[in-house]
Amino acid sequence: MRLRPLARFPVLGSALLTLLLTLPAAAAWELDPAQSRVAATVVQLAPEGPIPRQHEVRRLSGAAEADGTLVLPLRLAQSDVIERLGPLPPWLSGFTERPMATLSTRFPPERLEALAVGDSLVEVLELSVQSGNATRHEPLTVRFTREAPDRVRVINAGRVALDGRELMADPSLRAVLLLLGYEQIGDEVPVSLDALLIRR
């Protein structure tokens, strides 16, 4: 039996069109810079022994694509380094706005949409970290909690630690660490994420 074109069934065609128009579009999400930050604990290896110090990269900003792809450039100007060092010489002003590293990942926007207010879900995301000419890929376990219809809190759901030796091997990051007085640091740099996604 040969199927007839859909145009022969105006009622069915109209119903399908109505269904497509009423399906919810994928939500567009972006980070709220005022409530999005990454904190890190750097252990300075000093002659008197290991000294843990806290640092933050604040004002995280980035908009997610329709498929949930999120790209986050991390700049020295977003960190507390400037507060600790005070005014930098003019020749370093451009350096503070260049990305020290660029993070990218992809989260499932359709699963966020299915979350009821107050509910959470845990996802393992693939995190890509690009610094200089090197790119590393790490799994990142995060917890999404829907705080309101247009707000989703994101925190790491497990322990996350960067490799201190890799950080010191990266020329840009090493320069920043040396500016802060870190000649040697511990092998692990624990990191915590606290960010807020808002609907655009």
C-alpha positions as CSV (number, residue, x, y, z in Angstrom):
1,M,0.0,0.0,0.0
2,R,1.5,3.4,-1.0
3,L,1.4,6.1,1.7
4,R,-0.2,9.3,0.6
5,P,1.5,12.7,1.2
6,L,0.8,14.4,4.5
7,A,-0.9,17.2,2.6
8,R,-3.8,14.9,1.9
9,F,-4.4,14.9,5.7
10,P,-4.8,18.5,6.7
11,V,-6.1,17.7,10.2
12,L,-3.1,15.5,11.0
13,G,-0.7,18.0,9.5
14,S,-2.2,20.8,11.5
15,A,-2.0,18.8,14.7
16,L,1.7,18.0,14.1
17,L,2.5,21.6,13.5
18,T,0.7,22.7,16.6
19,L,2.6,20.0,18.7
20,L,6.0,21.2,17.3
21,L,5.2,24.8,18.1
22,T,4.2,24.0,21.7
23,L,7.2,21.9,22.5
24,P,9.5,23.9,24.9
25,A,12.6,25.2,23.3
26,A,15.9,24.3,24.8
27,A,16.6,26.8,27.6
28,A,19.6,29.1,27.2
29,W,21.6,29.4,30.3
30,E,24.5,31.6,31.4
31,L,26.6,32.0,34.5
32,D,25.8,34.8,37.0
33,P,29.2,36.4,37.5
34,A,28.2,37.8,40.9
35,Q,27.6,34.3,42.3
36,S,30.1,32.1,40.4
37,R,33.6,31.4,41.6
38,V,36.3,28.7,41.9
39,A,38.3,28.4,45.0
40,A,41.7,26.7,45.2
41,T,44.0,25.7,48.0
42,V,47.7,26.1,47.1
43,V,50.2,24.5,49.5
44,Q,53.4,26.5,49.6
45,L,56.4,24.4,50.4
46,A,58.4,26.7,52.6
47,P,61.6,26.0,54.7
48,E,59.4,26.1,57.8
49,G,57.0,23.6,56.4
50,P,53.9,23.4,54.2
51,I,51.7,26.5,54.3
52,P,48.2,26.2,52.8
53,R,46.8,29.3,51.2
54,Q,43.4,30.0,49.7
55,H,42.8,31.7,46.4
56,E,39.7,32.5,44.3
57,V,38.8,33.2,40.7
58,R,35.6,35.2,40.8
59,R,33.1,36.6,38.4
60,L,33.0,33.5,36.2
61,S,31.1,34.3,33.1
62,G,30.0,32.4,30.1
63,A,26.8,31.5,28.1
64,A,25.9,28.0,27.2
65,E,25.1,27.0,23.7
66,A,21.8,25.2,22.9
67,D,23.5,21.8,23.4
68,G,24.8,22.8,26.8
69,T,28.4,23.6,25.7
70,L,29.9,26.1,28.1
71,V,33.3,27.9,27.6
72,L,34.9,29.7,30.6
73,P,38.0,31.8,30.1
74,L,39.8,32.4,33.4
75,R,41.7,35.7,33.6
76,L,44.2,37.0,36.2
77,A,42.0,40.0,36.6
78,Q,39.2,37.8,38.0
79,S,41.4,36.3,40.7
80,D,42.4,37.7,44.1
81,V,46.0,37.9,42.9
82,I,45.6,41.6,42.1
83,E,44.3,42.3,45.6
84,R,47.3,40.5,47.1
85,L,49.9,42.1,44.9
86,G,48.5,45.6,44.7
87,P,48.7,47.8,41.6
88,L,50.7,46.2,38.8
89,P,53.1,48.1,36.6
90,P,51.5,49.4,33.3
91,W,53.4,46.9,31.2
92,L,51.5,44.1,33.0
93,S,48.0,45.5,32.6
94,G,47.4,43.7,29.3
95,F,48.6,40.4,30.9
96,T,45.8,40.5,33.5
97,E,43.1,40.4,30.9
98,R,44.5,37.5,28.9
99,P,43.1,34.1,29.7
100,M,45.4,32.1,32.0
101,A,43.4,29.0,31.1
102,T,40.1,28.3,29.3
103,L,37.7,25.7,30.6
104,S,35.1,24.0,28.5
105,T,32.5,21.4,29.2
106,R,29.0,20.3,28.2
107,F,26.0,19.8,30.5
108,P,22.6,18.3,29.6
109,P,20.2,21.2,29.3
110,E,17.2,18.8,28.8
111,R,17.9,17.2,32.2
112,L,18.1,20.6,33.9
113,E,14.7,21.4,32.4
114,A,13.2,18.2,33.9
115,L,14.4,19.2,37.4
116,A,11.7,20.4,39.8
117,V,12.5,23.3,42.1
118,G,14.4,21.9,45.1
119,D,15.6,18.8,43.3
120,S,19.2,17.9,42.4
121,L,21.0,15.6,40.0
122,V,24.6,14.6,39.8
123,E,26.4,14.4,36.5
124,V,29.9,13.4,35.4
125,L,31.1,16.0,32.9
126,E,34.2,16.0,30.8
127,L,36.2,19.1,31.5
128,S,38.7,20.4,29.0
129,V,41.4,22.7,30.3
130,Q,43.4,24.6,27.8
131,S,46.5,26.6,28.9
132,G,49.1,27.7,26.5
133,N,49.6,25.0,23.9
134,A,48.5,22.2,26.3
135,T,45.0,20.8,26.7
136,R,44.0,18.4,29.4
137,H,40.8,16.4,29.8
138,E,39.5,15.5,33.2
139,P,36.2,14.0,34.5
140,L,34.3,16.5,36.8
141,T,31.4,15.3,39.0
142,V,29.0,18.1,39.7
143,R,25.7,18.6,41.4
144,F,23.0,20.7,39.8
145,T,20.3,22.0,42.1
146,R,17.3,23.9,40.8
147,E,16.8,26.7,43.2
148,A,14.1,28.5,41.2
149,P,12.5,28.1,37.7
150,D,15.2,30.3,36.3
151,R,18.2,29.4,38.6
152,V,20.3,26.3,38.9
153,R,23.2,26.1,41.5
154,V,26.3,24.1,40.4
155,I,28.9,22.7,42.8
156,N,31.4,19.9,42.6
157,A,30.0,16.7,44.0
158,G,33.3,15.1,44.7
159,R,36.9,16.0,45.5
160,V,38.7,17.8,42.7
161,A,42.4,18.4,42.7
162,L,44.7,19.8,40.0
163,D,48.3,18.5,39.6
164,G,50.6,21.0,41.2
165,R,53.5,19.8,39.0
166,E,51.6,20.5,35.9
167,L,50.6,23.9,37.1
168,M,54.3,24.8,37.8
169,A,55.2,23.4,34.4
170,D,52.9,25.8,32.6
171,P,54.8,29.0,31.8
172,S,51.8,31.4,32.3
173,L,50.6,29.8,35.5
174,R,54.1,29.5,36.8
175,A,54.7,33.2,36.2
176,V,51.5,34.0,38.3
177,L,52.6,31.6,41.1
178,L,56.1,33.1,41.2
179,L,54.5,36.6,41.5
180,L,52.7,35.3,44.6
181,G,56.0,34.0,46.0
182,Y,55.4,30.3,45.3
183,E,58.7,28.8,44.4
184,Q,57.5,25.3,45.2
185,I,54.0,24.0,45.8
186,G,52.4,20.7,46.8
187,D,51.6,18.0,44.3
188,E,47.9,18.6,44.7
189,V,45.8,21.8,44.5
190,P,42.3,21.0,45.7
191,V,39.6,23.1,43.9
192,S,35.9,23.8,44.7
193,L,33.3,25.2,42.3
194,D,30.3,27.3,43.4
195,A,28.4,28.8,40.4
196,L,24.9,29.8,39.5
197,L,23.3,29.3,36.1
198,I,20.5,31.6,35.2
199,R,18.1,31.4,32.3
200,R,18.7,34.1,29.6
